[in-house]
Amino acid sequence: MATSSGQSCLATKHPEMVANLMRSSATAMIAAALMASTPASAQDAPVAAEGSFANPAIPDRPMYRFWNNGGMMTPTSITEQVAQIRSSGAGGFEANQLSGVPSVSKVPGYDPQRHGFGTPEWTRAWTQLFKAGKAQGLRVDQIYTPGWSAGIQGLSPDAPGTAKEITFGSVFVNGGESYEGVVPEAKLPAGVTKRTLLGVVAYRCDSNCEAGSKSPPMLDASTALDRTASVKDGRIRFAAPAGPGRYVLVASWMNGTGQVIELAQTPTPSYMVDHFASSGAQAIVDYWETKVLNPELRQAFRDSGGSLFFDSFELNRHGEEVRHWTDNFLSEFRKRRGYSLVPYLAAISNSSNPMFEFSNGVGTRIREDYRQTLSELFVGNHILPLKQWAHSYGMTLRAQGYAGWGPTAVNNSDAAAAIDIPEQEANNRSKPMFSTDASDAWRQVVSANAQMGRTIVSSEMGTFGRTDGLSRVSLVMRMNEVIGLGMNKVVYHGWPDQTPGGSSRWPGYMPFGNAVGDNYGVQIPTFADDVTINYYVARLQTVLRRGELRNEIAMYWGGPDEARYGDLGLERSGYTYGFMSDALMAHPSAKIVDGRLTNMGYKAFVLDAQGSGIPMNLASARRLLSWARSGFPIFVIGELPARVSGYHPADDAALRKVVAALFAQKSVTRVADRAGVVNALKAAGIGSAASYDAKPLVTLHRQSEDSDYYYLFNAAADRTKAAVTLEGKGLPYRYDAWTGQVRPISLFTRTDNGVKIEVDLASGDSTLIAITPGNQDTPKPVCKTAAVSTNADELLSLDGGDPVLRDTAAGRYVTTLADGRQVSSEIAAVGARKTPASWTLQVTSWQAGAGVNDIAKVALTPINLTPGADGKLPDWQHVPGLENKSGTSTYKASVDIGSGWTGGTRAYLDLGAFYGTAQVSVNGKRLPPIDQADVSRIDLGGYLRTGVNDLQVHIATPIYNAAYKTKSPYGLVGPVTVIPYGQVTVPMGCAGN
């Protein structure tokens, strides 16, 4: 456990507090978390009912991946850590054993023979972990085998159920010459002792036939000669036809991959299971049922309300492609694709770089069929059986149905459609702070999930971090973006187990060290602010699970791996879109009702010949033609391929006829390139529910019975202001997920089918808006009219009654109302901007205590800081003595604002730059949680007084500078500016005045 002076400490409400001997109960922490997430003006009022937007229900809150050490956990460590997770504002955790990461971390107290998966101690600890979660009211998920990808003990790499691959041996023979000898073969992987011959086929080699060629030998598939039947006692004789040609004899073998799941840390080796055979999934189930589960743990599973989870299936070796295979692949291929694969085995590959290639595009087409068959087998033989097993315990299957290391065969859409809760990763890596890898991959998974009638898509959040000291700000921006792409279940990566014995160095067990965005838990200085972030996320998740997803555009994606559209035109005009695979097009849910396709309400279908992953199959082309004949709008970008997907040349002519008929339909529009799609849609009268002109915004739209919810994210590197038109019935309301407040938007223009409002978002920030006649969150309307324009900075509805007008400059302002009236308002005076001339910095250093899990919180000598000529303060790398410090801190300054101005002593606070997490107090009173992505307009209204005011900025840092000497910049930099504003009430005749 993280401790202070040897005593256990869950957390403290105030990050600057020196908690040398404090021990907080989980109940007290929960209360503190609720108070910290409630606006100061409401902190004396009753806490909002659980399940409301202000206080989300536990199932709607984010979760942590709990990296634990299996049977090494003790009853005490389990109880205390689960209580800490509950106190963080989370809704649950994923039980995920991770006892060290090779070359990064080791767990000195962990003994696989005693604590590993399948041991009695492991079952005891897992049972206690599930029960502790249940006692705290938390959801408990669990990974299906330790480490990833899936591996199971007790199986030989040669046996059915373990991963298999196809390998090749070959020998070249000149025309007119012969080969007689052993059937050529490749070297077996370590630990593998058996191989099975799949076929021996001879081909004429047309080019790249010499040793050392950088390109694969080009073979003529039409010359294939199957010599398998001539193999006797492991030997073969082949006589090449006479002539100048060169031939190659290719032997194809199936053997085990021999891949061991090192991260599993099991008593005996866990060999990777076969993800394409039912025997692989059955091996997982059988091991659990016979070696792990007892009646008590089975009941704990049933009580958990959670999910069985599997991580991304990384089936390739590092830096080396595995050509996946399974015992009955040849028969499954013939059944599904309609022809024998034996004559074409030589060109098998997951990538476009096979060992041998066939001329005339035959190899490409063969590989399309190979990958499609693997994808179908993965869904049918791995996902579905495991989902059925999870359902037998009342659990769901949450899973990452994709691969991240090397080429993959799996169609991500089809995998997501089969999983109860599909999951994606949100990596930081070296990308811009708010730029998610492959945004369309999120849309692909989200839309497949929604088409199946499901709501929740999760994210493994923050798997790789930045080294710029902005971990939590980066995290918030990252979450803001992926929420805009449809994610509504955060699973943080992750919370490390602090059971004694987990680490030999301070600050305790952190399996990935500082290679992830940050670790989570009470041993991290940002813990108190993590509570407010968790409530922020939970509020967004609460709303963005309501109703159904709405998209305007369906796009075809037929290939494996991630969908890619590659153009921002749709996104930056407000259009929302998803993807449909061949399987989703054929699904019963792919119906057109009242001119809309699927339950998402697609208005049009886009077939992007420039990048749809693969040519379309004949059945999908015919289905698309039937939609076009019914009048459904189809847009085709570029020239369609003249062939079907896969090696089915007999269907090519039929496809061309279907395409010709498709282009003859009035509902079909041809577009030269992606840049012309938006104009083509608008010319056809197909608009978007949210619209704006070429703004770098990402839009999400969900619709319930009483509300249209819009989430807008600013993907630009700079602040973005935009006029946004939103469809919906009723009035617009803005949801503040940081404070839990919902307020009417006072300034808007009514349109024919919605409203037009102004949005102003900082880089990486977002806003949530509802258009509704009234729902469970919104206050009762009090105004009979609305304002349509004002020349002031802001017009806000605060606590009912007439709105208030604000501006940072004195002057007369005119507000135009929807009924045509104009209201003139005067702000007679506004105070001058203030920048504190000096600061005092009080740091509480979080540093090594008596043991590796102990944190000593030491108050350092206060430091006086003077801003530079640019108004900025030095970060901790430029403050002597703080270079290797982490912890909590308070920057204190005094600001004399004088006697006040129009509206009292109101002002905004602009913090400028900061590194860590930030909160603000004025005159000893803590403000409501601030938006970590936008600290430029923190409202100090109601907190300032005339004369001198005490300003405190609380900064909590990552632990890395102290723990790993990372030398990242921490602290408040600024420049910090107090920006007075005048405020007057605009008389609009609203009730309550």
KABELWO-V582073 format. One record per pair of residues at least 4 apart in sequence whose C-alpha atoms are under 6 Angstrom apart, sorted by the first residue. I is the first residue (numbers start at 0). J is the second residue. Records with the same first field share a line. If there is no record, write none. Layout:
# KABELWO-V582073
I: J  J
This chain:
# KABELWO-V582073
0: 497  852
1: 522  852  853
2: 6  7  8  853  854
3: 19  853  854  855
4: 855
8: 22
9: 23  83  521
10: 521
12: 31  527
14: 887
15: 887  888
17: 856
25: 82  86
28: 86
29: 86
31: 35
32: 530
36: 531  738
37: 738
38: 738  927
39: 927
47: 54
49: 54  55  56
50: 54  55  56
51: 55
52: 538
53: 739
55: 538
57: 90
58: 90
59: 537  541
60: 89  90  537
61: 89  90  489  490
62: 89  90  91  92  490
63: 92  490  491  493
64: 92  93  491  492  493  494
65: 93  94  95  494  495
66: 95  96  97  494  495  496
67: 96  97  496
68: 96  98
69: 96  114  121
70: 114  120  121  124
71: 114
72: 498
76: 80  498
78: 131
85: 89
87: 530
88: 530  533
90: 137
91: 137  138  139
92: 139
93: 139  140  141
94: 140  141
95: 142
96: 145
99: 104  105  106  510
100: 104  510
104: 510
106: 501  502
108: 500  501
110: 114
111: 115  264  265  266
112: 266
114: 120  121
115: 121  265  266
116: 121  265
117: 290  291
126: 296
127: 131
129: 299
132: 137
133: 137
138: 303  304  305
139: 303  305
140: 305  306  307
141: 307  308
142: 307  308  309
143: 308  309
144: 149
145: 263
146: 262  263
148: 312  313
149: 271  272
150: 260  269  270  271  272
151: 269  270
152: 268  269
156: 161  191  255  257
157: 255
160: 272  273  278  279
161: 271  272  273
162: 255  256  271  272  273
163: 254  255  256  324  325
164: 253  254  256  322  323  324
165: 252  253  322  324
166: 251  252
167: 185  250  251
168: 183  184  185  249  250
169: 183  248  249
170: 247  248
171: 246  247
172: 246  247
173: 245  246
174: 239  240  241  242  243  244  245
175: 239  240  241
176: 238  239
177: 237  238  239
178: 236  237
179: 235  236
180: 234  235
181: 233  234
182: 233  234  235
188: 257
190: 257
191: 257
194: 253  254
195: 252  253
196: 252
197: 251  252
198: 227  250  251
199: 226  227  249  250
200: 224  225  226  248  249
201: 223  224  247  248
202: 222  223  246  247
203: 218  219  246
204: 217  218  245  246
205: 217  218
206: 216  217
207: 212  216
208: 216
215: 354  355  356
216: 355
217: 356  357
218: 356  357
219: 357  358
220: 357
230: 234  235
258: 270  271
259: 269  270  271
260: 269
272: 279
273: 279
274: 279  377  381
275: 376  377  380
276: 380
277: 380
278: 282
280: 381
281: 285
285: 289
286: 290
287: 291  292
288: 292
292: 296
301: 392  393
305: 394
306: 394  395  396  397
307: 396
308: 396  397  398
309: 398
310: 399
311: 399  401  402
312: 402
313: 402  404
315: 320  321
322: 348
328: 332
332: 336
333: 337  338  339
345: 355
346: 353  355  356  362
347: 366
348: 353
349: 406  407  408
350: 406
356: 362
357: 361  362
364: 645  646
365: 645  646
367: 645
368: 645
370: 408
374: 408  409
376: 380
377: 381
378: 382  414
379: 383
386: 396
389: 394  395
390: 394  395
396: 419
397: 419  420  421
398: 421  422
399: 421  422  423
400: 414
401: 411
408: 559
409: 559  560
410: 559  560
411: 560
412: 444  447
415: 421  444
416: 447  448
420: 455  456
421: 456
422: 456  457  458
423: 458
424: 458  459
425: 460  461
426: 461  462  463
427: 463  464
428: 463  464
432: 473
433: 476  477  763
439: 443  562  563
440: 561  562
441: 445
442: 446  484  577
443: 577  578
445: 485
446: 577
448: 453
449: 453
456: 486  487  488
457: 486  488  489
458: 489  490
459: 490  491
460: 490  491  492
461: 492  516
462: 492  515
463: 515  516
464: 515  516
467: 967
468: 914  967  968
469: 473  914  915
470: 474  516
472: 931
476: 763
478: 482
481: 486
482: 486
483: 698  699
487: 540
493: 518
494: 519  520
495: 509
497: 508
501: 508
502: 507  508
504: 851
505: 851
506: 851  852
507: 851  852
521: 526
523: 958
524: 886  955  956
525: 955
535: 736  737
537: 541
538: 736
539: 543
546: 702  703
547: 701  702
548: 599  701
549: 599  700  701
550: 575  576  599  601
551: 575  576  601  602
552: 576  601  602  603  604
553: 576  577  578  604
554: 578  604  605
555: 578  579  606
556: 579  580  611  612
557: 580  612  613
558: 612  613
567: 571
569: 574
570: 574
571: 693  694  695  696
572: 690  691  692  693
573: 689  690  691
574: 687
579: 583
581: 619
584: 589
588: 597
589: 597
590: 596  597
591: 595  596
595: 600  601  602
596: 600  601
603: 632  633
604: 633
605: 633  634  635
606: 635
607: 611  635  636
608: 636  637  638  639
614: 643  644
615: 643  644
616: 643  644
617: 654
624: 661
626: 631
627: 631  666
630: 666
632: 666  667
633: 667
634: 667  668  669
635: 669  670
636: 670  671  672
637: 671  672
642: 651
643: 651
680: 685
681: 685  686
688: 725  726
689: 724  725
690: 723  724
691: 723
695: 714  715
696: 712  713  714
697: 711  712
698: 710  711
699: 709  710
700: 708  709
701: 708
702: 706  707
706: 770  771
707: 727  769  770
708: 768  769
709: 767  768
710: 766  767
711: 765  766
712: 764  765
713: 762  763  764
714: 763
715: 762
716: 762
717: 762
718: 760  761  762
719: 759  760
720: 758  759
721: 757  758
722: 756  757
723: 755  756
724: 754  755
725: 753  754
726: 752  753
727: 753  770
728: 771
729: 770  771  772
730: 770  771  772
731: 744  769  770
732: 742  743  744  768  769
733: 741  742  768
734: 741  767  768
735: 739  740
745: 795  796
746: 786  787
747: 755  756  787
748: 754  755  787
749: 754
750: 754
760: 764
761: 933
764: 932
773: 777
781: 989  990
782: 989
785: 816  817
786: 815  816  817
787: 815  816  817
788: 814  815
789: 813  814
790: 812
791: 806  812
792: 805  806
793: 804  805
794: 803  804
795: 802  803
796: 802
800: 989  990  991  992
801: 986  987  989
802: 984  985
803: 983  984  985
804: 982  983
805: 981  982
806: 980  981
807: 980
808: 829
809: 826  827  828  829
810: 825  826
811: 824  825
812: 823  824
813: 822  823
814: 821  822
815: 820  821
816: 820
826: 901  981
828: 900  901
829: 900  980  981
830: 979
832: 977  978
833: 976  977
834: 976
837: 864  865
838: 863  864  891  892
839: 862  863  890  891
840: 861  862  889  890
841: 861  888  889
842: 859  888
843: 856  857  858  886  887  888
844: 856  857  885  886
845: 855  856  885  886
846: 854  855
847: 854  855
848: 853  854  855
849: 853
866: 870  871  872
867: 871
870: 974
871: 972  973  974
872: 972
873: 877  972
874: 968  969  970  972
875: 881  882  968  969
876: 882  968
883: 960  961  964
884: 960  961
885: 956  958  960  961
886: 955  956
887: 954  955
888: 953  954
889: 952  953
890: 951  952
891: 950  951
892: 950
893: 948  949  950
894: 947  948
895: 946  947
896: 946
897: 945  946
898: 945
899: 903  904  945
901: 981
902: 981  982
904: 943
905: 940  979  980
906: 939  940  978  979  980
907: 936  937  938  939  977  978
908: 936  937  976  977
909: 934  935  936  975  976
910: 934  973  975
911: 973  974  975
912: 972  973
913: 970  971  972
914: 969  970
915: 955  956
916: 954  955
917: 953  954
918: 952  953
919: 926  951  952  953
920: 924  925  926  951
921: 949  950
922: 949
958: 962
959: 963
960: 964  965  966
